[in-house]
Amino acid sequence: MPGRAPFEPPPPDAAVFVISVAAELSGLHPQTLRTYERMGLITPGRTGGGGRRYSHRDIELLREISDLTSTGIGIEGVRRILELEHRAAALVQRNEELEAELAATREALRRALSARRSDAPPSRLPALRPPDPGQSVVVWRRGR
């Protein structure tokens, strides 16, 4: 049809699937989805009337849970694995934030030093030297 916008799939967090569709897509029984919700492994969205709605991300999580349990991992083991995966992802994100902050700090120091007198001695600050892949930088923060 002319003038019609192309179809765009919903975002991964959009709660669009009813429980029967989510069960079929994940390969699990609807009662299993309800059990996982009671256990806190999954939290589907809700309609105004209280009906469950699952997102694409929820379906992927259900598949991951199913894969783990099918290999013989107990549900408490699955819970711990999911928790550790979540913590690892948060740490990766925080590390990226800290790396960006360090790069911005180095750049600010470089600019500040370039604005100094030209006859000043070169900086011996480790933050201004190019990073050496074989070295680590440790930042100490004094406790409050």
C-alpha positions in Angstrom: 0.0 0.0 0.0 1.5 3.4 -1.0 2.4 5.8 1.8 2.3 3.1 4.5 5.3 3.0 6.8 7.4 -0.2 6.8 6.7 -2.6 9.7 9.1 -2.1 12.6 9.4 -4.9 15.2 8.8 -3.9 18.8 11.8 -3.1 21.0 13.2 -6.2 22.9 11.7 -5.0 26.2 8.2 -4.4 24.8 5.8 -6.8 26.6 3.7 -8.1 23.7 3.4 -11.9 23.9 0.6 -13.5 25.8 1.5 -16.5 28.0 0.5 -19.2 25.4 2.7 -17.6 22.7 5.6 -17.1 25.2 5.3 -20.8 26.2 5.3 -21.9 22.5 8.2 -19.6 21.6 10.3 -20.7 24.7 9.4 -24.4 24.4 8.0 -24.5 27.9 4.6 -25.2 29.4 2.5 -22.2 30.5 2.5 -23.5 34.0 6.3 -23.6 34.0 6.3 -19.9 33.1 3.9 -19.2 36.0 6.2 -21.2 38.3 9.3 -19.3 37.2 7.5 -16.1 37.8 6.5 -17.2 41.4 10.2 -18.1 42.0 11.3 -14.6 40.8 13.3 -15.9 37.8 11.1 -13.9 35.3 8.9 -10.9 35.7 6.5 -10.4 32.8 4.7 -7.2 32.2 1.0 -7.0 33.1 -2.0 -5.6 31.3 -4.6 -3.4 33.0 -6.6 -6.5 33.7 -3.7 -8.4 35.2 -2.8 -10.6 32.2 0.8 -11.5 31.7 2.7 -10.1 28.7 6.2 -11.3 27.8 8.9 -9.4 25.8 11.4 -10.8 23.4 14.0 -10.4 26.1 11.8 -12.5 28.5 11.5 -15.2 25.8 15.3 -15.3 25.5 15.7 -15.6 29.3 13.2 -18.4 29.4 15.1 -20.2 26.7 18.3 -19.8 28.7 16.7 -21.1 31.8 15.4 -24.1 29.8 18.8 -24.8 28.4 20.4 -24.7 31.8 17.9 -26.9 33.4 18.1 -29.4 30.5 21.8 -29.9 31.2 20.9 -31.0 34.8 21.5 -27.7 36.6 19.0 -27.3 39.5 16.8 -24.2 39.6 18.8 -22.7 42.5 21.9 -23.1 40.4 20.1 -21.4 37.5 19.1 -18.6 39.7 22.8 -18.1 40.8 24.1 -18.3 37.2 21.6 -15.7 36.1 22.6 -13.5 39.1 26.3 -13.8 38.3 25.7 -13.1 34.6 23.8 -9.9 35.6 26.6 -8.8 37.9 29.2 -9.5 35.3 27.4 -7.4 32.7 27.1 -4.6 35.3 30.8 -4.8 36.0 31.6 -4.7 32.3 29.4 -1.6 31.9 31.0 0.1 34.9 34.5 -0.7 33.6 33.6 0.9 30.3 32.4 4.0 32.1 35.6 4.2 34.2 37.8 3.8 31.1 35.9 6.7 29.4 36.3 8.8 32.5 40.1 8.0 32.7 40.5 9.0 29.0 38.6 12.2 29.6 40.8 13.0 32.6 43.9 12.3 30.6 42.8 14.6 27.9 41.9 17.4 30.3 45.3 17.1 31.9 47.0 17.2 28.5 45.1 20.3 27.6 45.9 21.9 31.0 49.6 21.1 30.6 49.7 22.4 27.0 48.4 25.7 28.3 51.3 25.9 30.7 54.5 27.8 30.0 56.6 26.2 27.3 59.7 26.3 29.5 58.1 24.2 32.2 59.6 20.7 32.8 57.8 17.8 31.1 55.1 16.1 33.2 56.0 13.0 35.2 52.4 12.3 35.9 51.6 8.6 35.0 48.1 9.6 33.8 49.8 11.6 31.0 52.1 9.0 29.7 50.6 6.8 27.0 49.2 3.5 28.5 51.6 0.6 28.3 49.7 -2.7 27.7 52.1 -4.5 30.1 51.3 -2.2 33.0 48.3 -1.6 35.2 47.1 1.6 36.8 45.8 1.3 40.4 43.7 4.2 41.7 43.5 4.4 45.5 40.7 6.2 47.1 41.0 7.2 50.7 38.1 5.9 52.9 35.8 8.5 54.3 
